[in-house]
Amino acid sequence: MDTEFLRTFVIVVEGGSIAEAACRLSLTPASVALRIRTLEKEFGARLLVRSGRTVTPTEAGRSLTELGRSLLHDVANLKSALTSETAAGELRIGAVPTAIT
């Protein structure tokens, strides 16, 4: 199982919408839905109930959300423990186009 798929699922549940999760993750809604279907196939259980543009987790989905948050937290701790000797994190660089360029 890819932890990014699990992270995607947790974000979908938190936001209550595949479209909102797609926006937060900079993905298309179709790719988010594909990740969810992949998890459902892997676990052999339906994880979300879709009603219109919103989604709610099933009983299995609620369990996965709780356990998934814990697992994602542990993975983040593991990554930080292994990279504690060097600076780690996200770096964003921006630029403003000017008339000179």
C-alpha positions, 0 to 999 in steps of 0.5 A, spaced: 500 500 500 502 506 498 502 511 504 500 517 499 493 513 497 492 513 505 493 520 505 489 522 500 483 517 503 484 521 510 484 528 506 477 526 502 474 524 509 476 530 512 474 535 507 468 531 505 469 531 498 473 528 492 473 535 489 476 539 495 481 533 496 483 534 489 484 541 490 488 540 496 493 535 493 493 538 486 490 532 483 484 531 478 478 529 482 479 523 477 485 521 480 483 522 487 477 517 485 482 512 482 486 512 489 480 511 493 478 505 488 485 502 489 484 502 496 477 499 496 480 494 492 486 492 496 482 492 502 476 488 499 471 493 503 467 499 501 470 505 504 466 511 502 458 512 501 458 517 495 451 522 495 452 527 490 458 531 491 459 529 498 462 523 501 461 520 508 466 514 510 463 507 511 464 503 518 470 500 514 472 507 512 472 510 519 476 505 522 481 506 516 481 513 517 483 513 525 488 507 523 491 511 517 492 517 521 496 514 526 500 510 521 501 517 517 503 520 523 508 514 525 511 514 518 512 522 518 516 521 525 520 515 522 522 520 516 524 525 521 528 521 525 532 518 519 533 525 516 534 529 523 541 530 521 540 535 515 534 540 514 528 537 512 521 540 510 518 543 504 521 549 500 517 553 496 520 559 492 516 564 488 518 569 482 514 575 480 515 576 472 517 583 470 517 587 464 525 587 464 524 579 463 
